[in-house]
Amino acid sequence: MSDRTTATGAVPPHDLAVVGTGVVGALTAYYAVRRDPGLRVLLLTHDARGTGATRLSAGFDTPTGHSAAQRVLAARSTALFAGLAAELPDVQRAPVDAYWLVGRDNRAALDASMADGGRTSAVDPDRREMLAGTFPGLTHGDDEVLLASAPMTAGRPQWLTDQLLDRVLSRPGSTLLEGFRVTAMRRAGSRIELVAADGSRVTADKAAVAPGPWALAGPVAEAARDRGARVKKVVAFHIMSPPPPGAPALVFEDADAFLLPHHPGGHWIFSITSPDWDRGPDEPLVIDARDRSLARKLLARHVPGFLPYLLGGRVFSDCFTPGHVPVVGTADDDAVVMAIGGSGSGYRLAPAMAEDTLDLLYGRTR
Ligand SMILES: Cc1cc2nc3c(=O)[nH]c(=O)nc-3n(C[C@H](O)[C@H](O)[C@H](O)COP(=O)(O)OP(=O)(O)OC[C@H]3O[C@@H](n4cnc5c(N)ncnc54)[C@H](O)[C@@H]3O)c2cc1C
């Protein structure tokens, strides 16, 4: 089929279409042009650039994993983030000291989850005093223990994503189409045709689909469902009390929750695990009474002094895959690869997801 019949409007066929301009799509596009500077990349987003889970992400990077697969992705992503820090003038990732509250019986499992093979250590009395000053009323049961680990990292996912997209789009041959909601993808001769909700069409030799929480509503929905993908609400409250300079993070390991200083906002981020499954990004998502009750219970148990400051926060949806291990796989055609299942950790695992996507598309083995 000729180019003329498969592309509409002024957009010529591209080498690679990337559906999604969140952190996974942006990294995929960035690594693609870094591998092949002449590659013509077409970026597609269903709404304005900057819409999606990435915009609301807390940006906490704990290089941990509860399975070997997660740990491998986490360790690779840590190395790739270090590479990005060397390439970009200001990658906006800062180390943050990390402390962990965990049931005594779960300490060994926590140590085993560290992707770098590090171990937690006991908190000495001086540091305990510092923590009590930072987390007002800090307390825990006799069956729990407070531990320190190597510093973790706090980043700014949307800032990073914007830097990456700007770099890709500054190259001749790269194009961004906003408001282009891909509803179907099909083979058209040697190319992949991507059809938008309004019927417009573009083509590319290959396509990477990084739809975040829209995984079940777009062109890879069936393939995503086949791989066990679901969507869930993700909630991070704000604690409207300014964190002191150098404030550490506190992870409530058994509750899958954390307190992270957010200095630009002048408040803490208190991420909890919302139980609201099957909540997609196109429905109204709010922080509701059930989320608040969960958050209040956890604070009342461990940091009661923060209770009066629990006000507002961030809420969106994310795509979760079995075992919370992201899925990178072909969808119906070898030239179409989806990268889904950030599972609430899609920022910290995004570099490895992007690398795997390109490896699969371009036949590289690791
Ligand atoms: C409140 C909150 C806090 C979080 N905190 C952390 C954290 O501390 N650490 C961490 O690692 N992770 C965290 N996450 C998870 C992380 O933010 C996500 O996993 C990650 O941002 C997903 O990135 P993505 O690029 O896959 O998706 P998104 O950022 O959602 O981007 C999806 C893109 O796909 C496009 N798209 C989708 N469907 C179509 C279509 N059919 N046609 C065209 N375009 C389409 C959208 O327009 C968008 O550009 C958090 C998430 C939330 C909501």
The ligand as an ORCA input file, in Angstrom:
! r2SCAN-3c Opt
* xyz 0 1
  C      -0.994      9.667     42.817
  C       0.069      8.782     42.230
  C       1.288      8.643     42.867
  C       2.274      7.812     42.336
  N       3.481      7.735     42.951
  C       4.466      6.973     42.418
  C       5.748      6.932     42.993
  O       6.010      7.567     44.029
  N       6.710      6.167     42.405
  C       6.461      5.447     41.263
  O       7.368      4.775     40.783
  N       5.234      5.479     40.678
  C       4.247      6.219     41.235
  N       3.018      6.256     40.635
  C       2.776      5.430     39.457
  C       3.337      6.083     38.204
  O       3.061      7.457     38.229
  C       2.712      5.456     36.960
  O       2.868      4.051     36.999
  C       3.397      5.985     35.707
  O       3.382      7.393     35.689
  C       2.711      5.453     34.456
  O       3.331      6.090     33.363
  P       2.808      5.791     31.896
  O       3.685      6.560     30.975
  O       2.679      4.333     31.702
  O       1.301      6.349     31.890
  P       0.706      7.834     31.880
  O       1.612      8.797     32.513
  O      -0.669      7.728     32.403
  O       0.645      8.210     30.354
  C      -0.241      7.524     29.480
  C      -0.190      8.216     28.140
  O      -0.867      7.406     27.195
  C      -1.725      8.214     26.417
  N      -2.786      7.363     25.888
  C      -3.449      6.376     26.526
  N      -4.322      5.776     25.697
  C      -4.200      6.416     24.502
  C      -4.836      6.271     23.228
  N      -5.763      5.327     23.018
  N      -4.471      7.109     22.227
  C      -3.537      8.068     22.421
  N      -2.902      8.245     23.609
  C      -3.233      7.428     24.612
  C      -2.191      9.284     27.385
  O      -2.686     10.393     26.646
  C      -0.867      9.576     28.095
  O      -0.078     10.432     27.307
  C       2.021      7.088     41.146
  C       0.792      7.236     40.508
  C      -0.171      8.073     41.019
  C      -1.474      8.225     40.297
*
